[in-house]
């Protein structure tokens, strides 16, 4: 078992410590009341402050590249829409915003929570470094007993309906309250969260500037639980099935794929969601860009590498005529169903790398800002 208190946790995070201790106690059959955890957190905080060494200097003589800026605040909120509600967490980086901030929506996988996903991906640390907002919508247990986003239900694959409408509502609420840059709103997820992120890119292409999908599935790849299980195992899936949908679905379904930039990560030893699903996300994106450019294909280039943790990977970049990457695909050789480069403080993480969080942010922030500010 990986040690959640190893040296990779570079700054004190009360939510991460609380969640890790609670899960450890629960696995031992011990229940701890919330009030008692405050005392535990304070004790750990004091010990952390006393034991933490000063940040090391980099080889160039400046601050270490691993030195984190001042921490921001992690807030709990709730959004309601047409009788449905979802809780969400919002991370606001420290310091004033000199310009409208970019915003990233992070959709957790099954059985996960906002705190768990934040701890595993370490996206808040990157938010402090780059100054963007992070929103973590939470699936409700009453909506799915395993807390999976319902990417496989027809009512949750449509614009202005179901979970896409709820998540879009959360995004608009946060964007308005915090002056987010409407040209730099991104969405990413893991597993069921990745499938829902892809769905949001297709149903709200004017809202999301790009999509990040880790171990996910293509849009409209299932319509119920049996077809979802088949799709996860690599069965026939994809937008080709849209033409077979009943007329009652109406215009809420996208009849053509939307050309939203996407970055995909998938392990080739993922036996929960087969890697062929990641390849189909890329295929959908290629078809969409081909339609948008009226037949001009993106130019692909491939690179094989090894992450610092020893994981081999193949990275393929599909760029437009101007040299801008529109699709990026990472095949993680030997990796299973886990967030690449993730922290052991969260579930479904693989610390071997490469760092999917950092690579997604690089991809998102490098995109040209399209549309009106």
Secondary structure, DSSP 8 states (H G I E B T S, - for coil): ---TTSTT--S--HHHHHHHHHHHHHHTT----HHHHHHHHHHHHHHHHHH-----B-TTSSB-TT------EEEEEEEEETTEEEEEEEEE-SS--SS-EEEEEEE--TT--HHHHHHHH-HHHHHHHHT-EEEEE---TTT-TT----TTSGGGSSTTSHHHHHHHHHHHHHHHHHTEEEEEEEEEEETHHHHHHHHHHHH-TTT-SEEEEES---TT--SSHHHHHHHHTT-S-SGGGGGGS-GGGGGGS-SS----EEEEEEETT-SSS-THHHHHHHHHHHHHHHHHTTS---EEEEEEEE-TTS-EEEEEEEE-TTS-EEEEEEEETT--SSEET--TTSSSEETTS--HHHHHHHHHHHS---S--
